[in-house]
């Protein structure tokens, strides 16, 4: 999740599915691995200047913002924050026995105006389990 409108809709859909099938939800926030380095080698992108604890704290807040307003009563949930490339981290989580990936069609990335986000397209192309894309 990135707490975008699309991620929030995807989470609400995942909750509905989990209630129907008595399933567990893993809600994942991925802090993008920065690619940009300055001349002196200092990271200049996003969360790069924060400690791991601060990144985890910010990630948990993003998850709380996504969950806010959705009735999750009776739904088993695990929240996770990881660092890396979002699509790769989602696919890595899938390898732990995920039955279904539910994700938003686009998020907060640089191409947020595109019809489908690059993370979503990468997951759709590489996932070995069903992927539900929610607008």
CORDA-V43024 format. One record per residue. RES is the residue in one letter. PHI is phi in whole degrees, 0 to 359 (* if undefined). OMEGA is omega in degrees with one decimal (* if undefined). D_FIRST is the distance of its C-alpha to the first C-alpha in whole Angstrom. Layout:
res=<RES RES>
phi=<PHI PHI>
omega=<OMEGA OMEGA>
d_first=<D_FIRST D_FIRST>
This chain:
res=<X X X X X X X X X X X X X X X X X X X X X X X X X X X X X X X X X X X X X X X X X X X X X X X X X X X X X X X X X X X X X X X X X X X X X X X X X X X X X X X X X X X X X X X X X X X X X X X X X X X X X X X X X X X X X X X X X X X X X X X X X X X X X X X X X X X X X X X>
phi=<* 235 65 289 304 292 295 295 296 297 297 300 294 299 296 302 294 299 295 294 249 51 258 263 251 252 258 241 245 250 274 304 285 290 260 266 236 278 304 272 92 284 291 235 240 45 280 304 272 267 288 301 297 293 299 298 299 296 299 296 293 300 297 300 296 290 287 309 87 254 285 256 303 85 260 282 224 235 253 224 237 225 247 150 274 306 300 297 291 296 294 296 296 302 294 271 96 289 270 205 257 245 215 286 288 199 219 266 291 296 254 299 275 289 297 225 288 293 297 300 299 296 295 303 288 248 293 256 239 299 235 255 255 247 274>
omega=<171.9 -179.9 174.0 177.6 -178.3 177.5 179.1 176.1 178.5 178.9 178.9 177.4 178.5 178.0 177.9 179.3 -179.8 178.2 -177.6 -174.6 -178.2 -176.6 177.2 177.2 167.9 179.0 -170.5 170.4 180.0 173.8 -176.6 174.3 -176.7 177.3 -170.9 175.9 176.9 179.9 -176.6 178.4 178.6 179.2 -177.8 -173.5 168.2 -175.4 -169.8 -176.5 -178.3 175.0 177.9 178.6 179.9 177.3 178.5 178.8 179.2 178.9 177.9 177.0 176.5 178.2 177.8 178.8 178.6 -176.8 -174.7 175.7 179.0 179.5 -178.1 -178.0 178.3 -179.3 176.6 -178.3 171.4 176.3 -178.7 173.3 176.9 178.1 178.2 176.4 -170.4 -178.1 -179.5 180.0 176.5 179.8 176.2 178.1 179.1 -178.2 178.5 174.6 178.1 179.3 -175.7 172.8 175.8 -177.2 177.7 -177.6 176.6 -175.6 -174.4 -175.5 -177.0 179.4 -173.4 177.5 -179.6 180.0 177.4 -177.1 -178.0 177.4 179.8 179.9 178.6 179.2 177.9 -176.6 -170.5 -175.9 176.7 174.6 177.9 177.4 175.2 179.5 -174.9 176.8 *>
d_first=<0 4 6 7 10 9 5 8 10 9 8 12 13 12 14 17 17 17 19 21 22 21 18 16 12 10 7 6 5 7 10 12 15 18 20 23 26 28 32 32 29 27 23 23 19 16 16 19 21 20 20 18 19 18 14 14 15 12 9 10 11 8 7 10 10 7 10 13 15 14 17 16 20 21 17 17 14 13 10 10 10 11 13 14 13 10 12 14 12 10 14 15 13 15 18 18 19 16 18 15 12 10 8 8 11 10 8 10 12 16 16 14 17 18 18 15 13 14 11 12 15 15 14 16 19 19 17 20 18 18 15 14 13 12 13>
